[in-house]
Amino acid sequence: MSEDVRTTEAPGRAPSPLDRFFKLREHGTDVRTEVIAGLTTFLAMAYIVFVNPLILGDAGMDVGAVFVATCLAAALGTLVMGLYANFPIAQAPGMGLNAFFAYTVVLGLGVPWETALAGTFVSGAIFFVLTLTGAREAVINAIPLQLKLAVGAGIGLFIAFIGLKNAGIVVPSEATTVALGDLGSSTTLLAIFGILVTALFLMRGLRGAIFYGIAATAVVGVVFGVTEFGGVVSSVPSVGPTLGAAFGAFGELLTVQMLVVVFTMLFVDFFDTAGTLIAVTNQAGLLNADGTLPNGNRALVSDSVATMGGAALGTSTTTSYIESSAGVGAGGRTGLTAVTTAGFFLLALFFSPLLLIISAEVTAAALILVGVMMARGLGQIEWDRMEYAIPAFVTVLAMPLTYSIATGIALGLLLFPLMMLFKGRVREVHPIMWVLLVVFAGYFIWLVE
């Protein structure tokens, strides 16, 4: 008997508390599938536990404290997302936003990292207020379905590009911008093995194929000495050097410079989160028929709380992670997936040496093949209608080429109302889209160098 049959049948068996709380049967899933999906999501994004402290360490922050803050912020945000919003979406300090925090705000503008944390906290608080008023959800629901499909597909290409880069298959080139890497290097060969074995599992219809692909690749990496096994348990560093540091710096935010910083954090987090929520829920089949996000306000509240909590602990903006799509690809459909992921982030505090084997090349296959799954939205776009095709194409292409989900979304949403204007279909454009056009135009003209 298959797992699907066990999940949806057995009429004489009362649903468990977990089933009732997370509505497992309603979503066609079970506890085992959700736990595997949560672990899969964790493994796909475990790199942030080590990358984030290194980046924020460049800004003068205590690396050990940031490591703990990263794990705790990820666990907090993901737990709230799972229990309050019941979405299979994990949260952690965002890549890109941490680089903006360290290299632009602290090192570039000379802002103390404590003040930058205060700005992060304020951006989360503003988001929280906007969410309670329904403004954030209204903006997301105003985005036309065609562009939502493009956002999902574009993010798929973006994470596949990250996977190819992490694998060493694609490398930088001064002559051609990007080029084919050294396919004979040990790390690249390990990543190629991961792609092939994960593809095999997917072709055979193995539930949790992405997780098993990561596990198999990690084992092969250790056996052949490509990745180093550094033990199992380690002591937990103190979070004291960063905990609450933001609260003593609020008075330093009342400058034009810091207002621009907070606005930029707002802008990037808003649309990165919007894109992630749309893409992952669409992949999981959770979007409504009209393309709106069910229970979206709770997901946005969870994101806001995660940002404030992360800043209080001592890390840059905590946001929804597109790597959650790896867990959805493994069958995750409810908040139990997120709760499981949160648990693994807490365990990461004690077992950090074990995570060293889950290197970038080990998770590359998951990112690439999830990108394949997410690209399915391209087939639903009406390419024969230029008013849809042009902004959709720009959205999809800009994300990997600019290395920014937010930029791709901004360009697509800026173009859409203009294309509808040229087509003579102005009345079909939601008023919010015209507001966004003005905001995006101002952003690109005055804030992007």
N, C-alpha and C positions, 0 to 999 in steps of 0.2 A: 504493500500500500504506500502511495507517495505521501510526502509531507503535506502537499496541497490538500489531499483528501482528508488527512487527519485534522488539518486546520479548519476545514469548512464543514465537516460532518460531525459524527458522534453526537446525535441529538440528545441522548440520555445523560450526557456529561455536562455538568454545570461549568460555566466559564470560571477561570481562576481570577483572583484579584488583579493580577497583572493584565489579564485579557480584558477585564472590565475597564480598568483605568486607562489603558492605552488603546483600547478598541482593536485588539490584534485581529480577531476574526473578521471584523468589518473591513479591515485593510488587507485581508488575505495573507496574513503572515503568522508566525508563531515565535515563541521565546527563543528557540535555538537559532532561527534565522536572524532575529534582531540582534542577538549577542554576537554572532559572527560578523554581522554588518557593522556593529559598533566597533569591534576590534579592527575590522578592515579600514574603517574611517580613521581610527587612531593611528594605525601603521602608516597610512598614506600621508598623514600630517604630523607624524612624530618628529620630523626634522625641525619643526619650529622650536621645540624644546631646547635645541642646541644652537640653532641659527640666531634666534632672537637675542639671547644673552651676548653673543659675539658682536652683533650689530649695535646694540645699546651700550655694550661695553666700550665701543669706540667713542661714545658720547661722554665717557667718564663715569658711567654707572657701575656699581659693583656687580660683577658677572655672576657670582653665586646667588646674590639676592634676586637678580633678574631671572635666573633659572627657576627659582622657587616661585616668583611672581608669575612667570609664564605658565607653569603647571597649574597653579591655583586659579589664575584668571581663566584659563581654558576650561578647567573643571567647573568653575562657578557658572560661566556663561553657557556652557553646553548643558549643564544640569538644569538651568532655568529654561533653556530652549526645549528640553525634553519633557520636563514636568509641567510647565506652564503652557507651552504652545503645542506640544505633542508632535513636533516635527523631527525627522531624522537628520537634523543639521547640527554640526559641531561648530564651536567658536574657539578662537585663539587670537593672540596678537597678530595683526595682519602684516603680511609681507608687502612691501611698498610703503605702507604707513609707518612701519618701524624705520625704514631707510629715510623717509621724509623727516621723521622725528630726529634721528641721529645726525644725518649729514646735511640737511637743509636748515632745520630749526636750531639745533644746538651748535654744530660745528660751523655752519654757513652764516647764520645770523647772530651767533654768539649768545644765544639765549641759554640760561642755566637749565640743566635737565629737570630740576625741580619745577621751574616755571613751565617748561614744556609739558610735564605731567599734569600740572594744574590746567593748562589749556586743553589737554586730552579729556580731563574730567568734565570740564565745562561743556565741551562739544557733546559728550554723552548726555549731560543733563539737558541741554537744548533739544537733543534728539528725543529724550524721554518726554519732554513737554509737547513737542510736535506730534509725537505718537499718540499721546493721550487725547489730543484734539482731533485725531484722525487724519491730520495733514499728510503724514508719510504714506499711509495706506492709500489715501486718495490719489496721490501722485503715482504710485506704482500701478493702481488700477486704471489710471488714465492712459498709460502706455498701451498703444494698440497691439493686438495679438500678433500681427506680422513682425513687429519689432521685438516682442518678447521671444518669438521663435528665433530671431536673429541673434538676440542676446545669448540664449542658451547655446546655439551652435558656435557663436564666436568665442564663448568661454571654453567650449570644447576644444577649439583650435588652439586657444591660448594655453590651456593646461597640457595639451599634447605637445606644444612647442617647448614648454618647460620640461616635460618629460624627455624629449629628444635632447635638449640641452644638458639636463642632468645625466643622461646616459652617455654623453660625449659623442653622440651620433651627429649632432649639429654643433658647430663651434664658430666663434667669431672670426671674421676675415676682413682685413683692411681693404682688400681689393674688391670683394663681392658682398660685404657686410656679414654674410653667413656662408659657411661651407661645410662639406662633409668632413667629419672628424676621423680620427685614427681608429678604424674598426678592429685593429689588431690589439689594442690595449686591453689589459685584463679587466678593467672596470667596464669598458664598453662591451666586451664580450659577455660579461656577467649580465649587463642590462639586456643585451640581445637574447640571451638565454631566457631571461625573465619574460620578455615579450612573447617568445615562442611558446614557452610552457604555459603562460597565462592564456594565450590564444587557444592552445590545445584544450585547456580546461573549459574555456568558453564554448568552443565548438562541440564539446562533448556534453554540454548542458549541465555541468557540475555546479550545484548551488554553492555560493561562496567562492567561485573560481578565482576572483581577484585576490581574496585573502590567501587562498592556497598557493597562488602564484607568487605572492610576496614571501610567504613562508619558505617555499621551495627554493626561491632565489637566494634568500638569506642563508639557508643551510649550505647551498652550493658555494656561496661566497666565503663562508667560514672554512669549509672543507679544503678549498683550493687556495686559501690564504689571501683572498682579495679583500675581505673585510676582517677586521681584528676582533676577536672575542676577548673582552677586557674584564670579565668577571660578571657577577650578578648583582650584588647588593653594595650600596654606598651610603655614607652618612648624608643627611639632608642639610644643606647650607642654611644660614640664617637669612631671613627676609628683612631683618631689621634696618639695614642701610637704605632701603627704598620705601618701606612701609609707611604710608601717611605723609611722605615728603611733599606731595602735591598740596596738602592743605595749608602749608605755611607760605605758599607762593601766590595765592589768589590776588593779592594786592598789586602784583606786577603784571597783571593781564590787561590793565586799562591803558594800552598804547595801540596806536594804529598798526604797528608791526604785529603785535600779538592778536589783534582782531583778524588780520589777514590769515595768520597761522590757524586760528580756530576755525575760520570759514573754510579754509582748505581742508582741514581735517573733516569738517562736516560734509563738504562736497564729495570727497573721495570715499568716505565711509558710507554715505548715503547711497551712492550708486553702485559701489562694490557690493554692498549688502543687498540692494534691490536686484542686481544681476544674479547674485548667488541664490537668493530665495526663489526667484523666477525659474532659474535653470534647474535647480535641484528638485523643486516641487513638480516642475513639468516632467522631469525624468522619472519621478516616482509616481506620476499619474495623479497628483493631488490638486492640480489646478482645476478650477471650475470650467465648465464648457465655454464660457465667454472669456476665458483667460484671466479672470480675477483670482486673487490669492485667498483661499478660505482661511479664516482664523489668522489672517495676516497681521492684524494689530498686535496679537500676542507675540508673534515672532519678532516684531519690531521692538516691542517692549523688552523682550529678552536681549536683543542686541544692544539696546541702550544701557540696560543694567550691567551687561558684560563690560561695556566700555568704561562705565563709572567704577565698577569693581576693580577692573584691571589697573586703572590709573591710581586708585587708592593703594593697591598692592605694590605698584611700582613698575608698570610696563606701558608701552604705547597702545594705541587703539586696539581693542579686542573686537573682532568682527566675525561674521559668518564665513565659513571656509568652503571654498568650492570643492575641496577634497572630500567633502561630505558625499559627493556624487559617487565616490568609490564604494562607500557603504550602501548607497541606494542600488548601485550595480550588483552588490552582493545580496540584495533582497530586502534591505531595510526600508520600512515604510512608516514607522511611528517613532514617538519620542523615546521608546525603550532603546532604540539604536543610540540616540544621543546620551541617555543615561549611562549606557555601557561605556561609551567613549569617555565620558566624564570620569568614570571609575578608573579607567586605564591612565588618564592623566594624573590622578592622585597616586596611583601605583608607581608612575614614572618618577616620583620624588625619591623613591627608595631603590628603584632598579635602573637607574640611569645608565650604568655601564652596559646593560643588556641591550639598550636601545641603540648603541653605537653600530650594531650590525645592520640596523635598518637605515642604511645609507641612501644617498640620493639615487645611486644607480640601482639599488634594490627596489625602490618605489617608482622608478621611471616607467616600468611597464604598466603599472596601475594607472598612472596619469595619461599615458598614450592611449590605452585601450578604452578608458572611460571617455576620453576625448572622441573616440570613434563612436561610442554610444550617443554622446550628446550632439554629434553632428547630424543626427537623424532629422532634427528640426528643419534643416535646409530643404528637405523634400516637401515640406508643407508651406513654404513661402511661395507666394504668387509671383514668380519671376517674370511672367509676361506682362505684369503691370508695373511700369517704371516708377510710379509714385511709391510703391512698396519696395521694389527691387533695389533702387539706388540707395536709400537710407539703410536697408537691410545689408546690402553688400559692404557698404562703408563700415557699418557696425562690426560685421564679422571680420573684415580684413584689418581694421584698425587695432583691435585688441592684441593680437600677437605682434603686429608690426610696431606698435607704440609701447608694448609691454605694459599695458594698462587696461583693465576692464572698464574703469571709470571713463577713460578717454573715448573708448569705443562706443559706450552708451551715449556719452555727451554728443559726439559727432552725429550718431544716428538720429537721436531725438532732435537735434538742431535742424537736420536736413528734412525730417519727415513733414513738419508743417509747411516748409517752403515748397516741397514737392506737391503737396496737396493744394497749396495756393496756385502753383503753376498749372495744375490740372483742373482748377476751377471747382474744387470740392472743399472749400474753406469751412462750410457749415458742419462738415463731418469731423472736424478737428476739435478735440476737447479744449476748453479754455486754458486748462492747466498747461497744455503743450505750448501755447504761445508765451506763457510766463517763463517756462523752461527755456524756450528759444532765446529770450532776452538774457536770462541768467547765464546760459552757456556762452552766448556771444561775448558778454562782459568778462566771463572767466577766461576765455581764450585770448581776448584782446589785452586785458590788464594784468592777469595773474600768471599766465603761462609764459615762461621765458623761452 
